[in-house]
Amino acid sequence: MPQLEWDELEFLEYLSVVPSVEEDAVSHAYQFSRDGLEAFLTIWQYESFAMLTIGYADTHQPLIELGFFIRGRAGIERHFGTDKPHLCFSNCIVADSRFAYRDRQDPFDTKRCPIGPDIRLFVEERITCTLTS
């Protein structure tokens, strides 16, 4: 399984929050809120997997939970129809857990699935997430 290509400092800069880092940097967990929504983003860099949960800040009820393997790079981008910066996770395979590869075929097999969507996370005044192919 390939290690994630990313720069922790880009995430620190963009999200303006210091992550909780598991021992040996196995995972980086970010928690942030904007405009009544809160988000939890956990990245397992050695497995190239991320889990994003977005929900209402006052009730702590999730609106969306999205797990995905990142086959490309993760970092700040400044395009996609706007000049606003955002985090982009490129060429992703959506999965229900980071252990999905045990029960299913290899998510990094580009012969079986050559292209996955990019997942873009916008966090400025509001938290929004888009999937594009």
C-alpha positions in Angstrom: 0.0 0.0 0.0 1.5 3.3 -1.0 2.1 6.0 1.6 0.1 9.2 1.1 1.8 12.1 -0.7 1.0 15.2 1.3 2.5 18.0 3.3 1.2 18.3 6.9 2.1 22.0 7.0 -0.3 22.7 4.1 -3.1 21.2 6.2 -2.0 23.2 9.3 -2.0 26.4 7.2 -5.3 25.8 5.5 -7.4 24.4 8.4 -5.7 26.7 11.1 -5.9 23.9 13.6 -3.2 21.7 15.1 -4.0 18.0 14.7 -4.1 15.4 17.3 -1.3 13.0 16.1 -1.3 9.4 17.0 1.9 7.8 18.2 4.4 7.3 15.3 2.3 9.6 13.2 0.0 6.8 12.3 -2.9 9.2 12.1 -3.6 13.0 12.1 -7.0 14.1 13.4 -8.3 17.6 12.7 -11.4 19.1 14.3 -12.8 22.4 13.1 -16.1 24.3 12.9 -17.6 27.1 10.7 -21.0 28.6 10.6 -22.8 26.0 12.8 -21.1 23.0 11.2 -18.3 21.0 12.7 -15.9 18.7 10.8 -13.6 15.9 11.8 -10.9 14.9 9.3 -8.6 12.0 10.1 -5.8 11.0 7.8 -3.9 7.7 8.0 -0.9 8.6 6.0 0.7 5.1 5.9 -2.6 3.7 4.4 -3.4 6.6 2.2 -6.9 6.7 3.8 -9.0 9.6 5.1 -12.3 9.8 7.0 -14.3 13.0 6.9 -17.4 13.6 9.1 -19.4 16.8 8.8 -22.3 17.5 11.1 -24.2 20.2 13.1 -22.0 21.7 15.9 -24.9 22.1 18.4 -26.2 18.5 18.2 -23.0 16.6 17.1 -25.2 14.6 14.7 -23.3 13.8 11.5 -24.8 14.9 8.1 -22.2 13.0 6.1 -19.4 10.5 6.8 -17.1 9.8 3.9 -14.2 7.4 3.9 -11.8 7.3 1.0 -8.5 5.9 -0.2 -6.3 8.6 -1.8 -4.4 7.4 -4.8 -3.0 10.8 -5.8 -1.8 13.7 -3.8 -3.5 15.6 -1.0 -3.0 19.3 -0.5 -4.0 22.9 -1.1 -5.2 23.9 -4.6 -6.5 27.2 -6.0 -8.7 26.4 -9.0 -11.9 24.5 -9.8 -13.9 27.4 -11.0 -12.9 29.7 -8.2 -9.8 31.4 -6.9 -10.5 30.3 -3.4 -8.1 27.8 -1.9 -9.3 24.4 -0.9 -7.9 21.0 0.1 -7.9 18.5 -2.8 -7.6 14.7 -2.4 -7.0 13.5 -5.9 -8.0 10.2 -7.6 -9.9 8.7 -4.6 -11.8 5.5 -4.1 -14.7 5.8 -1.7 -14.8 3.1 1.0 -16.7 2.4 4.2 -13.6 1.8 6.3 -9.9 1.9 6.1 -9.9 -1.9 6.2 -12.1 -2.3 3.1 -9.2 -3.5 1.1 -9.1 -6.7 3.2 -12.6 -7.7 2.1 -12.5 -6.3 -1.4 -10.1 -5.9 -4.2 -7.1 -3.6 -3.9 -8.3 0.1 -4.1 -4.9 1.0 -5.6 -5.3 -1.3 -8.6 -5.6 1.2 -11.4 -6.2 -1.5 -14.0 -9.6 -2.3 -12.3 -10.5 1.3 -11.6 -8.2 3.6 -13.5 -9.7 7.0 -12.4 -11.4 8.0 -9.2 -13.0 11.3 -8.3 -11.2 14.2 -6.7 -12.6 15.2 -3.3 -12.4 18.9 -2.6 -12.9 20.4 0.9 -13.6 24.1 1.1 -13.3 25.6 4.6 -13.5 29.3 4.9 -16.8 30.9 6.0 -18.5 27.5 5.5 -17.6 23.9 5.3 -18.4 22.4 1.9 -17.2 19.2 0.2 -17.5 18.3 -3.5 -16.6 15.1 -5.5 -15.6 15.6 -9.1 -14.3 13.3 -11.8 
